[in-house]
Amino acid sequence: MAVPKRKTGRARTNSRRSSHKLTATNAAACPQCHELKMPHHVCPSCGYYDGKEIVETN
């Protein structure tokens, strides 16, 4: 079994973990109501997707 010969330092560990961050999701404007929505999802405010009404909203 492979065992490390030396302890991994804090600087090396933290520099490796520096890319483990969350990124904010991109929001797109709905072409119907111009509200922000997730791309490739039905708009939660108007219910349209790809120019067609998918979900009826009040």
Secondary structure, 3 states (H helix, E strand, C coil): CCCCCCCCCHHHHHHHHCCCCCCCCCCEECCCCCCEECCCCCCCCCCEECCEECCCCC
